[in-house]
Amino acid sequence: VQLQASGGGSVQAESSLRLSCTASGLTLRPYHMGWFRQAPGQEREFVAAINRSGGAPYYIDSVKGRFTISRDNAKNTVYLQINSLKAEDTAVYYCQAGPDFYGKNYWGKGTQVTVSS
């Protein structure tokens, strides 16, 4: 089972990126999905979540109005649209699926987002 985040890059402030999270060996449809990020020297931070059917998106206050989480279960993919990027958004972004019936969460390899002002 492997999740993989992609779509990161080095961009200027106020730019946009769309991150994608795909899975191999795991169907994402049954899982609530989340995006997290970890800035250098800091703890991993929850950013956004979406339920199994693509509803009830939830965001932390610092990204509301700029980030949009969505999913396409037919493509087994979850997205994070990031607009109006700020330097403080610089981090490695990770996607998470779960928890499953046994309480296990699945994590993907992250994608680096670097924002220069």
Backbone hydrogen bonds in HBPLUS format (Angstrom, degrees):
<---DONOR---> <-ACCEPTOR-->    atom                        ^
c    i                          cat <-CA-CA->   ^        H-A-AA   ^      H-
h    n   atom  resd res      DA  || num        DHA   H-A  angle D-A-AA Bond
n    s   type  num  typ     dist DA aas  dist angle  dist       angle   num
A0002-GLN N   A0024-SER O   2.95 MM  22  5.31 157.3  2.01 157.5 160.9     1
A0024-SER N   A0002-GLN O   2.82 MM  22  5.31 158.8  1.87 155.2 162.5     2
A0109-LYS N   A0003-LEU O   3.03 MM 106  6.42 147.2  2.14 142.4 137.6     3
A0004-GLN N   A0022-THR O   2.85 MM  18  5.41 156.5  1.91 155.4 159.8     4
A0022-THR N   A0004-GLN O   3.00 MM  18  5.41 160.6  2.04 146.7 147.4     5
A0005-ALA N   A0109-LYS O   3.02 MM 104  5.94 159.7  2.06 157.6 164.0     6
A0006-SER N   A0020-SER O   2.84 MM  14  5.27 147.2  1.94 149.7 156.5     7
A0020-SER N   A0006-SER O   2.88 MM  14  5.27 159.8  1.92 141.4 147.2     8
A0009-GLY N   A0112-GLN O   2.93 MM 103  6.16 111.8  2.40 138.1 156.6     9
A0114-THR N   A0009-GLY O   2.88 MM 105  6.15 170.6  1.89 154.8 154.9    10
A0011-VAL N   A0114-THR O   2.85 MM 103  6.29 159.7  1.89 169.9 174.1    11
A0116-SER N   A0011-VAL O   2.92 MM 105  6.34 162.0  1.95 158.1 163.7    12
A0015-SER N   A0012-GLN O   3.11 MM   3  5.72 146.8  2.22 138.1 139.5    13
A0013-ALA N   A0116-SER O   2.78 MM 103  5.71 133.6  2.00 163.7 155.5    14
A0014-GLU N   A0085-LEU O   2.75 MM  71  4.68 168.6  1.76 137.5 141.1    15
A0085-LEU N   A0015-SER O   3.04 MM  70  5.47 174.2  2.04 152.2 153.7    16
A0017-LEU N   A0082-ILE O   2.88 MM  65  5.19 151.8  1.96 144.3 153.7    17
A0082-ILE N   A0017-LEU O   2.74 MM  65  5.19 173.4  1.74 174.2 171.9    18
A0019-LEU N   A0080-LEU O   2.86 MM  61  4.96 167.7  1.87 143.0 140.5    19
A0080-LEU N   A0019-LEU O   2.88 MM  61  4.96 148.6  1.98 137.4 139.7    20
A0021-CYS N   A0078-VAL O   2.73 MM  57  5.05 135.3  1.92 153.6 162.1    21
A0078-VAL N   A0021-CYS O   2.97 MM  57  5.05 154.5  2.03 138.4 146.7    22
A0031-TYR N   A0028-LEU O   2.92 MM   3  5.51 162.2  1.95 128.2 134.2    23
A0098-GLY N   A0032-HIS O   3.09 MM  66  5.68 161.5  2.13 164.9 168.0    24
A0033-MET N   A0050-ILE O   2.95 MM  17  5.43 160.9  1.99 159.4 164.3    25
A0050-ILE N   A0033-MET O   2.87 MM  17  5.43 149.2  1.96 155.6 161.8    26
A0034-GLY N   A0096-GLN O   2.87 MM  62  5.03 157.7  1.92 146.3 150.5    27
A0096-GLN N   A0034-GLY O   2.76 MM  62  5.03 150.3  1.85 148.8 150.1    28
A0035-TRP N   A0048-ALA O   2.81 MM  13  5.24 158.3  1.86 148.2 151.5    29
A0047-VAL N   A0035-TRP O   2.83 MM  12  5.48 151.6  1.91 158.6 151.8    30
A0048-ALA N   A0035-TRP O   3.24 MM  13  5.24 159.0  2.29 135.0 138.5    31
A0036-PHE N   A0094-TYR O   2.79 MM  58  5.11 162.6  1.82 151.2 155.8    32
A0094-TYR N   A0036-PHE O   2.81 MM  58  5.11 163.1  1.84 137.1 142.9    33
A0037-ARG N   A0045-GLU O   2.81 MM   8  5.23 150.3  1.89 144.4 154.5    34
A0045-GLU N   A0037-ARG O   2.65 MM   8  5.23 166.8  1.67 155.2 159.8    35
A0038-GLN N   A0092-VAL O   2.86 MM  54  5.26 147.1  1.97 141.1 152.0    36
A0092-VAL N   A0038-GLN O   3.00 MM  54  5.26 166.5  2.02 132.5 133.1    37
A0042-GLN N   A0039-ALA O   3.00 MM   3  5.38 156.4  2.06 142.1 138.5    38
A0060-ILE N   A0047-VAL O   3.05 MM  13  5.57 146.9  2.16 155.7 153.3    39
A0049-ALA N   A0058-TYR O   2.91 MM   9  5.20 144.7  2.04 142.2 149.1    40
A0058-TYR N   A0049-ALA O   2.94 MM   9  5.20 152.7  2.02 147.2 150.0    41
A0051-ASN N   A0055-GLY O   3.04 MM   4  5.49 173.1  2.04 161.7 159.4    42
A0054-GLY N   A0051-ASN O   3.07 MM   3  5.36 159.4  2.11 111.6 118.1    43
A0063-VAL N   A0060-ILE O   3.15 MM   3  5.89 162.4  2.18 121.7 126.8    44
A0064-LYS N   A0061-ASP O   3.34 MM   3  5.32 150.7  2.44 100.5 108.6    45
A0066-ARG N   A0063-VAL O   2.97 MM   3  5.44 160.7  2.01 135.3 139.1    46
A0067-PHE N   A0063-VAL O   3.02 MM   4  5.60 154.3  2.09 165.7 163.3    47
A0083-ASN N   A0066-ARG O   2.90 MM  17  5.00 157.0  1.96 137.5 144.7    48
A0068-THR N   A0081-GLN O   2.82 MM  13  4.98 146.8  1.93 141.6 150.2    49
A0081-GLN N   A0068-THR O   2.81 MM  13  4.98 163.4  1.83 153.8 150.9    50
A0070-SER N   A0079-TYR O   3.16 MM   9  5.19 157.4  2.22 131.7 134.4    51
A0079-TYR N   A0070-SER O   2.76 MM   9  5.19 171.0  1.77 145.3 148.2    52
A0072-ASP N   A0077-THR O   2.85 MM   5  5.44 168.3  1.87 164.5 166.1    53
A0075-LYS N   A0072-ASP O   2.98 MM   3  5.40 136.5  2.18 107.3 119.1    54
A0077-THR N   A0072-ASP O   3.23 MM   5  5.44 171.1  2.24 138.7 141.0    55
A0089-ASP N   A0086-LYS O   2.89 MM   3  5.36 161.9  1.92 115.4 121.2    56
A0090-THR N   A0087-ALA O   3.07 MM   3  5.69 165.3  2.10 118.2 122.0    57
A0091-ALA N   A0113-VAL O   2.94 MM  22  5.49 146.2  2.06 146.1 157.0    58
A0113-VAL N   A0091-ALA O   2.84 MM  22  5.49 163.6  1.87 160.0 165.6    59
A0093-TYR N   A0111-THR O   2.83 MM  18  5.25 173.6  1.84 147.0 145.5    60
A0111-THR N   A0093-TYR O   2.88 MM  18  5.25 147.1  1.99 138.7 148.6    61
A0108-GLY N   A0095-CYS O   3.07 MM  13  5.53 144.8  2.20 160.7 159.1    62
A0097-ALA N   A0106-TYR O   2.84 MM   9  5.03 157.2  1.89 142.3 150.0    63
A0106-TYR N   A0097-ALA O   2.78 MM   9  5.03 169.0  1.79 155.4 159.2    64
A0100-ASP N   A0104-LYS O   2.84 MM   4  5.32 145.1  1.96 135.2 144.4    65
A0103-GLY N   A0100-ASP O   2.85 MM   3  5.14 163.3  1.88 116.1 120.3    66
